[in-house]
Amino acid sequence: MGIQALIRILLPREEHWYDMLEEIAGLSHEAAKALLLFKERPASEVQATVQALEHKADDVVRRMGNALARTFVTPIDREDLHRLTGELDDAIDLMNLSARVFALFRLERPTPPMVELMVRLEQATAVLAGVVPNLRKHRFARLIDETRRVRAIEKEADAIYREAISALFQETHTDFREMWKQKEALDHLEAAVDHCDNVGRSEERRVGKGVLFRVD
């Protein structure tokens, strides 16, 4: 019997850790899908939906914190559990900030670069929602492959963001207030995709050290 198999036998089988990780990963994907609906729905409606999901994510973080405070031995390193839930919660927070900007600044519809970033965000969160369940199944090779997909999506989002910001500041006919509104929305969307990549990188570090691994 391998050492990893023996460790898994000796560790308490507390599935609720995986349940919480999968729940918040699923909430991140739901929030990204809700945000993308801004293409056709009012900003106020989108913001309300995303904020409700953000509150649910906060509850998962609270439950995770309480569980960590009560438990000495966890199936995944406690720092990694805290980091994973934190990064996913941060991504949802940034999606909520994006939706809030849409509503607060009364943007009627997202610009094409915003849509492209929201699409990448939906893609990245879909990958994470699909890959997190592999933790409970110890499918580490699958984790590596899928988190690399998130990194590729994040690089695409970076390129979209840089081009959009460059174009925004070259438009002489756009007034300063409109530029500021668009930049605020673009900043939050790009940052949300970055946090999705942070989740993937955390998983790589964890696997690489035998429990999260980094491949640059």
URPEQUI-V397644 format. One record per backbone hydrogen bond with DSSP energy under -1.0 kcal/mol. NH is the residue of the N-H (numbers start at 0). CO is the residue of the C=O. E is the energy in kcal/mol with one decimal. If there is no record, write none. Layout:
# URPEQUI-V397644
NH	CO	E
NH	CO	E
This chain:
# URPEQUI-V397644
5	1	-2.2
6	2	-2.5
7	3	-2.1
8	4	-1.6
9	5	-2.1
10	6	-2.3
13	11	-1.6
16	13	-1.2
18	14	-2.3
19	15	-2.2
20	16	-1.9
21	17	-2.7
22	18	-2.2
23	19	-2.3
24	20	-2.0
25	21	-2.2
26	22	-2.1
27	23	-1.8
28	24	-1.5
29	25	-2.3
30	26	-2.6
31	27	-2.0
32	28	-2.4
33	29	-2.3
34	30	-2.4
35	31	-1.9
37	34	-1.8
38	35	-1.6
39	36	-2.2
40	36	-2.0
45	41	-2.1
46	42	-2.8
47	43	-1.9
48	44	-2.0
49	45	-2.6
50	46	-2.4
51	47	-1.8
52	48	-1.7
53	49	-2.2
54	50	-2.1
55	51	-1.6
56	52	-2.1
57	53	-2.2
58	54	-1.7
59	55	-1.7
60	56	-2.3
61	57	-2.2
62	58	-2.6
63	59	-2.7
64	60	-2.5
65	61	-2.4
66	62	-2.5
67	63	-2.6
68	64	-1.9
69	65	-1.1
80	76	-2.2
81	77	-2.2
82	78	-2.4
83	79	-2.9
84	80	-2.1
85	81	-2.1
86	82	-2.7
87	83	-2.2
88	84	-2.5
89	85	-2.5
90	86	-2.1
91	87	-1.9
92	88	-2.6
93	89	-2.3
94	90	-1.8
95	91	-2.3
96	92	-2.2
97	93	-2.2
98	94	-2.5
99	95	-2.3
100	96	-2.3
101	97	-2.2
102	98	-2.1
103	99	-3.6
104	100	-2.5
106	101	-2.4
114	110	-2.3
115	111	-2.4
116	112	-2.3
117	113	-2.6
118	114	-2.5
119	115	-2.1
120	116	-2.2
121	117	-2.4
122	118	-2.3
123	119	-2.7
124	120	-2.4
125	121	-1.8
126	122	-2.0
127	123	-2.2
128	124	-2.8
129	125	-1.6
130	126	-2.1
131	127	-2.5
133	130	-1.9
134	131	-2.2
137	134	-1.0
138	133	-2.2
139	137	-1.4
142	138	-1.6
143	139	-2.1
144	140	-2.1
145	141	-2.5
146	142	-2.5
147	143	-1.5
149	145	-1.4
150	146	-1.7
151	147	-1.9
152	148	-2.1
153	149	-2.5
154	150	-2.0
155	151	-1.7
156	152	-2.3
157	153	-2.3
158	154	-1.9
159	155	-2.3
160	156	-2.7
161	157	-2.7
162	158	-2.2
163	159	-2.3
164	160	-2.6
165	161	-2.3
166	162	-2.4
167	163	-2.3
168	164	-1.9
178	174	-2.1
179	175	-2.5
180	176	-2.2
181	177	-2.4
182	178	-2.5
183	179	-2.4
184	180	-2.0
185	181	-2.6
186	182	-2.9
187	183	-2.0
188	184	-2.1
189	185	-2.5
190	186	-2.2
191	187	-2.0
192	188	-1.7
193	189	-1.9
194	190	-2.0
195	191	-1.5
196	192	-1.9
197	193	-2.1
198	194	-1.7
199	195	-1.8
200	196	-2.7
201	197	-2.3
202	198	-2.2
203	199	-2.0
204	200	-2.3
204	212	-1.6
205	201	-2.4
205	211	-8.3
206	202	-2.5
207	203	-2.3
208	204	-1.6
209	206	-1.3
210	205	-1.7
212	204	-2.8
